[in-house]
């Protein structure tokens, strides 16, 4: 905003024009034509709100709830939200319901939050309200179908989060028939609104050829846009793409420079740089340089760096072999919930290695934690334990259930084993369509399943 426009707004404010109050508040809130100042923004928003502007009422409430540069006053904020709701401000219903869920300025009350979010949708048609209803219902046992209906309402109301959720459900066949092309359509709709997660998910589809023809350049462009919007994983992805020349002309120096800047705030990126140099992935191999980055990542608490360095010590690869040191690094990462570290420790307890006694119960507990986090090999190993009765009573139902998280994480091995269980009716009903979809995903995720897919398709054609 230009200086003359700011002066014109000030003149209009002196004439008590409500729209000028709100516009000046926005200017100070965003630092548009004036120095950014949240306190000054709040004063102008208050003047507009007191004059009856519902958007300003909402802005006042948000500032009093966030309190980044001003004192938090959640109870006063709720009063402003109630006034905004009375005037039909759709987002106010959503934010008031969120406050009820979180107990922000009031006692937590999920039932009332659900009621208010419903009313917000019915009275304003705001998709964000319908999406909150869907989220609340989705967290309740047995409300999945009703939640799905509300996600569809939210998507009709333009809510991009709901579109992404519907895309996710179609991608995995959760409550709806699985359709990769259907998932792509939902991601595209949300991506048109510059939704960073939708852009990232759509890029993955183009990268892997899921529901669309593979297109590395399109994937790169989508990731760049997601990164511009603040999607951190996409920013890292773009840096690696420059190093590998994936979807863009190769520029190793530029990619490394981007990664090194990101590593200042994110130790996981330091790990990724270290891995590249240690293994010579897309860069000239330099093990010492790689170890320096890996040690930096591990010392800064990055679980991936700790696991990688632990493996190097375990096998004596580039460092002196010291399995006790490797186990210590695995324990540090496992304390953060890292599934690979949990799996590695489970194997140590299974075999009685690295200074620990053999302990099948401890190993099974660690495998369970890793499997619940989505670790495919841990889930498969644990499922085998229950299928074969290895130290426990045979339990195919349990075997199927322990694979669920790894299936959601799209681990190829877990997808394949789960498909076999569904195909053979082990641990639950036989479902050839579900088995087929799992085999197809397993094949996409690197576990060859062409033979199984062909056999199932033939069986289904013949009414198996």
C-alpha positions in Angstrom: 0.0 0.0 0.0 1.4 3.4 -1.0 1.9 6.3 1.4 -0.8 8.4 -0.2 -3.3 5.5 0.3 -2.4 5.3 4.0 -2.9 9.0 4.3 -6.3 8.7 2.5 -7.3 6.0 5.0 -6.3 8.2 7.9 -8.4 11.0 6.6 -11.3 8.7 6.2 -10.8 7.4 9.8 -10.9 11.0 11.0 -14.3 11.2 9.4 -15.3 8.1 11.4 -15.6 5.8 8.4 -15.8 2.2 9.8 -14.2 0.6 6.7 -11.1 2.8 7.1 -10.7 1.6 10.7 -10.6 -2.0 9.6 -8.3 -1.2 6.6 -5.8 0.6 8.8 -5.9 -2.3 11.2 -5.1 -4.7 8.4 -2.3 -2.4 7.1 -0.6 -2.4 10.6 -1.3 -6.2 11.1 0.4 -7.1 7.8 3.0 -4.2 7.7 1.5 -3.0 4.4 2.7 0.6 3.8 3.3 1.1 7.5 5.6 -0.6 10.1 4.1 -3.9 11.2 2.6 -3.3 14.7 0.1 -5.7 16.2 -0.8 -3.4 19.1 -1.7 -0.6 16.7 -3.6 -3.0 14.5 -5.6 -4.1 17.5 -6.5 -0.5 18.4 -7.9 0.1 14.8 -9.7 -3.3 14.8 -11.3 -2.4 18.1 -12.6 0.9 16.7 -14.1 -0.9 13.7 -15.5 -3.7 15.9 -17.2 -1.2 18.2 -18.7 0.4 15.2 -20.3 -2.9 14.2 -17.9 -4.4 11.7 -18.1 -8.3 12.1 -14.8 -8.9 10.3 -13.1 -6.6 12.8 -14.9 -8.4 15.7 -13.3 -11.6 14.5 -9.9 -10.0 14.1 -10.1 -8.6 17.7 -11.0 -12.0 19.0 -8.1 -13.7 17.2 -5.6 -11.1 18.4 -6.8 -11.5 22.0 -6.6 -15.3 21.7 -3.2 -15.4 20.1 -1.6 -12.6 22.1 1.6 -12.6 20.2 2.4 -8.9 20.8 -0.6 -8.1 23.1 -1.9 -9.5 26.4 -4.0 -12.6 25.9 -7.6 -12.1 27.0 -9.4 -15.3 26.0 -12.6 -14.6 27.9 -13.0 -11.2 26.3 -12.1 -12.8 23.0 -15.0 -15.2 23.3 -17.4 -12.3 23.9 -16.2 -10.7 20.6 -16.7 -14.1 18.8 -20.2 -14.3 20.1 -20.9 -10.8 18.7 -19.4 -11.8 15.4 -21.5 -15.0 15.3 -24.6 -12.9 16.0 -23.8 -11.0 12.8 -23.2 -14.1 10.7 -19.4 -14.1 10.6 -18.7 -17.8 9.6 -15.2 -18.2 10.9 -16.3 -17.0 14.3 -18.4 -20.1 14.8 -15.3 -22.3 13.9 -13.0 -20.4 16.2 -15.5 -20.4 19.1 -15.9 -24.2 18.7 -12.2 -24.6 18.7 -11.9 -22.7 22.0 -14.6 -25.0 23.5 -12.6 -28.0 22.3 -9.3 -26.7 23.8 -10.8 -25.1 26.9 -9.4 -21.7 25.9 -11.1 -19.1 28.1 -13.8 -21.6 29.0 -14.4 -25.1 30.3 -13.8 -27.8 27.5 -17.1 -28.9 26.0 -16.9 -31.0 22.9 -20.7 -31.5 22.7 -21.3 -27.8 22.6 -18.4 -27.3 20.1 -20.1 -29.8 17.8 -23.4 -27.9 18.1 -21.8 -24.6 17.3 -19.8 -25.9 14.4 -23.0 -27.4 13.0 -24.9 -24.1 13.4 -22.0 -22.3 11.7 -22.4 -24.5 8.7 -26.2 -24.3 8.6 -26.3 -20.5 9.1 -23.3 -19.4 7.0 -22.3 -22.3 4.7 -18.7 -21.9 5.8 -16.8 -25.1 4.8 -14.4 -24.7 7.7 -17.3 -25.2 10.1 -18.4 -28.4 8.3 -14.8 -29.6 8.4 -14.7 -29.2 12.1 -17.9 -31.2 12.5 -16.4 -33.9 10.4 -13.2 -34.0 12.5 -15.2 -34.2 15.7 -17.3 -37.0 14.4 -14.3 -38.8 12.9 -12.8 -39.0 16.4 -15.8 -40.8 17.8 -16.3 -44.6 17.5 -18.8 -45.6 14.9 -19.2 -42.2 13.4 -17.0 -42.7 10.3 -19.8 -42.7 7.7 -21.4 -39.6 9.2 -18.0 -37.9 9.3 -17.4 -38.7 5.6 -20.7 -37.0 4.7 -19.6 -33.9 6.6 -16.2 -33.9 4.9 -18.1 -33.8 1.6 -20.2 -30.9 2.8 -17.1 -29.1 3.9 -15.5 -29.7 0.4 -18.7 -28.3 -1.2 -18.3 -25.3 1.0 -14.8 -24.8 -0.3 -12.7 -26.1 2.6 -9.3 -27.3 1.2 -8.5 -29.4 4.3 -11.6 -31.4 3.7 -10.7 -31.9 0.1 -7.3 -33.2 1.1 -8.9 -35.6 3.6 -11.3 -36.9 0.9 -8.3 -37.3 -1.4 -6.5 -39.3 1.3 -9.5 -41.5 1.9 -9.9 -42.3 -1.8 -6.2 -43.0 -2.1 -6.4 -45.6 0.6 -9.9 -46.8 0.1 -11.0 -45.7 3.6 -14.8 -45.7 3.8 -15.0 -45.2 0.0 -13.9 -47.3 -3.0 -10.1 -46.9 -3.6 -9.3 -44.6 -6.6 -5.9 -43.1 -7.2 -7.4 -40.9 -10.0 -10.2 -39.8 -7.6 -7.5 -38.8 -5.0 -5.8 -36.7 -7.6 -9.0 -34.9 -8.4 -9.5 -33.9 -4.8 -5.8 -32.8 -4.4 -6.1 -30.7 -7.5 -9.2 -28.9 -6.2 -7.4 -28.0 -3.0 -4.2 -27.2 -4.8 -6.1 -24.5 -6.8 -6.5 -22.7 -3.4 -2.7 -22.9 -2.8 -3.1 -25.5 -0.1 0.5 -26.5 0.7 -0.3 -30.1 1.7 -2.5 -30.6 -1.4 0.3 -29.3 -3.6 2.8 -31.6 -1.9 0.4 -34.7 -2.2 -0.3 -33.9 -5.8 3.5 -33.7 -6.5 3.9 -37.2 -4.9 1.2 -38.5 -7.3 3.1 -37.1 -10.3 6.4 -38.3 -8.9 5.1 -41.9 -8.5 2.6 -42.0 -11.3 -0.3 -42.6 -8.9 -3.6 -41.8 -10.8 -1.7 -39.7 -13.4 1.2 -40.3 -15.8 4.6 -39.7 -14.1 5.8 -36.2 -14.7 9.0 -35.1 -12.8 8.8 -31.5 -14.0 5.2 -31.1 -12.9 6.1 -32.6 -9.5 9.0 -30.2 -9.2 6.9 -27.1 -10.0 4.2 -28.2 -7.5 6.9 -28.7 -4.8 8.4 -25.3 -5.5 5.0 -23.7 -5.0 4.4 -25.6 -1.8 7.8 -24.6 -0.5 7.0 -20.9 -1.3 3.9 -21.3 0.9 6.0 -22.6 3.8 5.8 -26.4 3.4 9.2 -27.4 4.9 9.3 -30.9 3.6 8.8 -29.5 0.0 11.7 -27.0 0.5 14.0 -29.9 1.4 12.6 -32.0 -1.5 13.4 -29.1 -3.9 17.0 -28.9 -2.7 17.5 -32.6 -3.2 15.9 -32.4 -6.7 18.5 -29.8 -7.7 21.3 -32.2 -6.6 19.8 -35.1 -8.4 18.5 -33.2 -11.4 15.0 -34.5 -10.8 12.5 -32.4 -12.8 14.9 -29.6 -13.1 18.4 -29.0 -14.6 21.0 -30.4 -12.2 22.7 -27.9 -10.0 24.6 -29.6 -7.1 26.1 -26.5 -5.7 22.7 -24.7 -5.5 21.1 -27.8 -4.0 23.8 -28.2 -1.3 23.6 -24.4 -0.5 19.9 -24.7 0.0 20.3 -27.8 2.3 23.1 -26.1 4.3 20.9 -23.1 5.0 18.0 -25.4 6.0 20.3 -27.4 8.2 20.9 -24.4 10.5 17.4 -24.8 11.8 16.7 -28.4 11.2 19.2 -31.1 12.3 17.4 -33.7 10.2 18.7 -31.8 7.1 22.2 -32.1 8.5 21.7 -35.8 8.6 20.6 -35.8 5.0 23.7 -33.9 3.9 25.8 -36.3 5.9 24.2 -39.3 4.3 24.8 -37.9 0.9 28.5 -37.3 1.4 29.1 -40.6 3.3 27.5 -42.7 0.6 28.3 -40.4 -2.4 24.7 -39.9 -3.3 24.6 -37.4 -6.1 27.8 -35.7 -4.8 31.4 -36.7 -4.7 31.9 -39.2 -1.9 33.6 -37.8 1.2 33.3 -40.0 4.2 35.0 -37.6 6.7 32.8 -34.7 5.6 29.8 -37.0 5.8 30.7 -38.2 9.3 31.1 -34.6 10.5 27.5 -33.8 9.3 26.2 -37.0 10.8 27.8 -36.4 14.2 26.4 -32.8 14.2 22.9 -34.2 13.5 23.2 -36.8 16.2 24.6 -34.3 18.8 21.7 -31.9 18.0 19.3 -34.7 18.9 18.2 -35.8 15.4 16.9 -39.4 15.7 17.7 -40.3 12.1 21.3 -39.1 12.6 21.6 -41.1 15.8 20.3 -44.3 14.1 22.6 -43.9 11.1 25.6 -43.3 13.3 24.5 -46.2 15.5 24.5 -48.5 12.5 28.0 -47.4 11.5 29.3 -48.2 15.0 27.4 -51.5 15.0 29.1 -52.7 11.9 32.4 -50.7 12.1 31.7 -48.9 8.8 33.9 -45.8 8.6 34.3 -45.8 12.4 35.7 -48.2 15.0 33.2 -51.1 15.6 31.5 -50.6 19.0 28.1 -52.2 19.3 27.6 -50.9 22.8 28.0 -47.4 21.4 25.6 -48.3 18.6 23.0 -49.5 21.1 23.4 -46.2 23.1 22.7 -44.2 20.0 19.7 -46.5 19.2 18.4 -45.9 22.8 18.7 -42.1 22.4 16.7 -42.3 19.2 14.2 -44.8 20.6 13.5 -42.4 23.5 12.2 -40.0 20.8 9.9 -42.7 19.4 12.0 -43.4 16.3 10.7 -46.7 14.8 13.9 -47.8 13.2 15.8 -47.4 16.5 13.0 -49.4 18.3 13.3 -52.1 15.7 17.1 -52.2 16.0 16.9 -52.5 19.8 14.2 -55.2 19.4 16.7 -57.3 17.4 19.4 -56.7 20.0 17.1 -58.1 22.7 15.9 -60.9 20.5 19.5 -62.0 20.0 21.1 -60.9 23.3 23.6 -58.6 21.7 25.5 -55.3 22.5 25.6 -55.8 26.2 21.9 -56.8 26.8 20.5 -60.1 27.9 18.2 -62.0 25.5 14.7 -61.0 26.4 11.8 -62.1 24.1 9.2 -60.1 26.0 11.2 -56.9 25.8 11.9 -57.5 22.1 8.2 -58.0 21.4 7.3 -54.7 23.3 9.8 -52.8 21.2 8.5 -54.4 18.0 5.0 -53.4 19.0 6.0 -49.8 19.5 7.8 -49.7 16.2 4.9 -51.4 14.4 2.4 -48.9 15.9 4.6 -46.1 14.5 4.3 -47.6 11.0 7.6 -49.5 10.7 7.1 -52.1 8.1 9.7 -54.7 9.0 8.8 -54.5 12.7 5.1 -55.0 11.8 5.9 -57.9 9.5 8.2 -59.5 12.2 5.6 -59.1 14.9 2.8 -60.4 12.6 5.0 -63.5 11.9 5.4 -64.0 15.7 1.6 -64.1 16.1 1.0 -66.2 13.0 3.6 -68.8 13.9 3.1 -68.7 17.7 6.8 -67.8 18.2 6.9 -67.6 22.0 3.2 -66.5 22.2 -0.2 -68.1 21.5 -1.0 -68.2 17.8 -3.3 -65.2 17.0 -4.0 -64.4 13.3 -6.4 -61.6 14.4 -3.6 -59.9 16.2 -1.3 -60.5 13.3 -3.6 -58.6 10.9 -4.1 -55.7 13.4 -0.4 -55.1 13.9 0.0 -54.5 10.2 -2.5 -51.6 10.1 -0.2 -48.7 10.9 2.5 -49.9 8.5 -0.1 -50.3 5.8 -1.2 -46.7 6.3 2.5 -45.7 6.1 2.6 -47.6 2.7 5.4 -49.9 3.6 5.6 -52.4 0.7 6.4 -55.5 2.7 3.6 -54.8 5.2 1.2 -54.1 2.3 2.1 -57.4 0.7 1.7 -59.4 3.9 -1.6 -57.7 4.8 -2.8 -58.5 1.3 -2.0 -62.2 1.8 -4.0 -62.2 5.0 -7.0 -60.5 3.4 -6.8 -62.9 0.4 -6.6 -66.0 2.6 -9.1 -64.9 5.2 -6.5 -65.1 8.0 -7.5 -63.1 11.1 -10.7 -61.9 9.6 -13.1 -62.1 6.7 -11.8 -63.0 3.2 -11.9 -59.9 0.9 -10.4 -60.3 -2.5 -11.0 -56.7 -3.6 -9.3 -55.3 -0.5 -6.5 -57.8 -1.1 -6.1 -56.7 -4.7 -5.9 -53.0 -3.7 -3.2 -53.8 -1.1 -1.2 -55.9 -3.6 -1.4 -53.1 -6.1 -0.1 -50.6 -3.5 2.6 -53.0 -2.5 3.7 -53.2 -6.1 3.8 -49.4 -6.3 5.9 -49.3 -3.1 8.6 -51.6 -4.4 7.4 -55.1 -3.3 6.8 -57.0 -6.6 3.3 -58.4 -6.6 2.5 -58.8 -10.3 1.9 -62.6 -10.1 -0.5 -62.1 -7.1 -2.3 -59.3 -8.8 -2.9 -61.4 -12.0 -4.1 -64.4 -10.1 -6.6 -62.3 -8.0 -7.9 -60.5 -11.1 -8.5 -63.9 -12.8 -10.3 -65.2 -9.6 -12.4 -62.1 -9.4 -13.4 -62.4 -13.0 -14.5 -65.9 -12.5 -16.5 -65.1 -9.4 -14.0 -66.2 -6.8 
